[in-house]
Amino acid sequence: MRRLWLIFAQAVTVSLAILFVVSALRPDWVALGGRGAPAVPEAEPRAAAPEPAPPAPLLSFANAVARAAPAVVNVYTAKHVDVPSIPQPNDPVLRGLMGQLPNASRRHESTSLGSGVIVRAGYVLTNYHVVEAADAIEVALADGRETAAQVVGADPDTDLAVLKLPAQFGETPVATLGADTGLKVGDVVLAIGNPFGVGQTTTQGIISALGRNRLGLNSYENFIQTDAAINPGNSGGALIDAAGNVVGINTAIYSQSGGSLGIGFAVPIDTARAVMDEIIRTGQVKRGWLGVEPQDLTPELARAFRLSSNSGVIIAGVMRDGPAGRGGLKVGDIVRSLDGNEVQNTTSMLAMIALLPPNQEVVVTVLRNNRLMNLKVKIGVRPQRPK
């Protein structure tokens, strides 16, 4: 019995040793409940492949351009210029050598180009210098149609003019006018026009500055400055925002070469809209007028008058029969406010006066002999510049 027990114990020991070696070296041979058959590992579920991410949206202003571009037109003008005759030499020999030269002056046709914006059915807003002294004006739409146009009225002080299309021309696209009051430096803008006559072109940039003045371009300046490329031929075209709303009328560029240097100027649309509405309604723009020659207060003048600041405008000249002269203003008066609105400089004063309706009485506060005085002045009508 003892012998059998020893044989059984040895057999069990050898079996456990073999099982340990096999499980360590080939675990796939060990199958619990598989009667020694090699274990087949269960297949792990494969993770689903991730779906490709949607492409990032491209930055595009195509919708804005498609909305505004159809209402931007090309403007072609022609004018006849008298060319003076070439004087004849007195020597008959020289006349014979040079041939017979014409004595009478000749008429030469000069052509120019620009752009415009259809801002109301049948009306095109453009720059005054585009159509100035033109004998014939042709407007070409983006859809290829062309027609003659007539000047309804112009405002040289803001360099704006309104053209009228013939009634039988048919329907035309009309631009959506925005508002320049919400514009900020850094906003994206696009300029649409006909630079160099190559055809309708769109350029993109940002608003570089607002309220630019004292550039010597117009009598009343409050320009939007932009680096969107504006070249000759863009004048009168649209400056639009990223939604396609017209926020300005492209007017001028700063350039020493004739091409764009990244400094362009546009008339704000609120100014253009007011000018356009009055031209369509009355054929001209009437502005308030005092009949004075204003001058900015320099630090030297402020010290001479013993003033604590440079704000205000000194009157350097007064028209004798003008509104200011009749109201009692004198040379040397320093204008401090108009109807309680502080006057900072000549630019702000002229802008404030221009907005006042003619025949309205205003209170002009002036400093005279170190004393403040209130003078009542009836606003006149600013004389029209010759066109």
PyMOL commands that set and color helices and strands:
alter all, ss='L'
color gray80, all
select helices_A, chain A and resi 2-25+27-29+62-71+92-98+128-131+167-169+180-182+195-197+269-282+299-304+323-327+346-355
alter helices_A, ss='H'
color red, helices_A
select strands_A, chain A and resi 72-83+106-120+123-127+136-140+146-148+150-155+160-164+188-193+201-212+223-226+238-241+246-253+264-268+288-289+292-296+313-318+334-338+341-342+361-368+371-378+380-381
alter strands_A, ss='S'
color yellow, strands_A
deselect
rebuild
show_as cartoon
